[in-house]
Amino acid sequence: MSFRFSANTSTTCLSVMGDVLAVLVVQMSGYGVNDYALRHHSGYLSKAKDSDI
């Protein structure tokens, strides 16, 4: 019986690398919780922006 983990492992690694790059770009751009709350449609963040965060 042979298990083929390479495809799953490489997919997971690339997904993690993409997430890390996305977080770094967001942090470097200065985009914060208040910016997200302004653009959030009707979630808890848009309501939280009106109160103290």
C-alpha positions as CSV (number, residue, x, y, z in Angstrom):
1,M,0.0,0.0,0.0
2,S,1.4,3.3,-1.1
3,F,0.4,6.7,0.3
4,R,0.8,9.7,-1.9
5,F,1.1,12.7,0.3
6,S,3.2,14.8,-2.0
7,A,0.3,16.5,-3.8
8,N,-1.5,17.3,-0.5
9,T,1.6,18.5,1.2
10,S,2.7,20.8,-1.7
11,T,-0.9,22.2,-2.0
12,T,-0.9,23.0,1.7
13,C,2.5,24.6,1.6
14,L,1.6,26.8,-1.3
15,S,-1.6,27.8,0.4
16,V,0.3,28.8,3.6
17,M,2.9,30.7,1.6
18,G,0.1,32.6,-0.2
19,D,-1.6,33.4,3.1
20,V,1.7,34.7,4.6
21,L,2.3,36.9,1.6
22,A,-1.3,38.3,1.8
23,V,-0.9,39.1,5.5
24,L,2.5,40.8,4.9
25,V,1.0,43.0,2.1
26,V,-1.9,44.0,4.3
27,Q,0.4,44.9,7.2
28,M,2.8,46.8,5.0
29,S,-0.1,48.8,3.4
30,G,-1.3,50.0,6.8
31,Y,-4.8,48.5,6.3
32,G,-6.3,48.1,9.7
33,V,-9.5,47.1,11.6
34,N,-11.1,50.5,11.1
35,D,-10.5,50.3,7.3
36,Y,-12.0,46.8,7.2
37,A,-15.0,47.9,9.2
38,L,-15.7,50.7,6.8
39,R,-15.9,48.3,3.9
40,H,-17.6,45.4,5.7
41,H,-21.2,45.0,4.5
42,S,-23.2,44.3,7.6
43,G,-21.0,42.2,9.9
44,Y,-20.1,42.8,13.5
45,L,-17.0,44.9,12.5
46,S,-19.1,47.6,10.9
47,K,-21.2,47.9,14.0
48,A,-18.1,47.8,16.2
49,K,-16.6,50.7,14.3
50,D,-19.3,52.9,15.6
51,S,-18.4,52.0,19.2
52,D,-15.0,52.0,20.8
53,I,-12.7,49.4,19.3
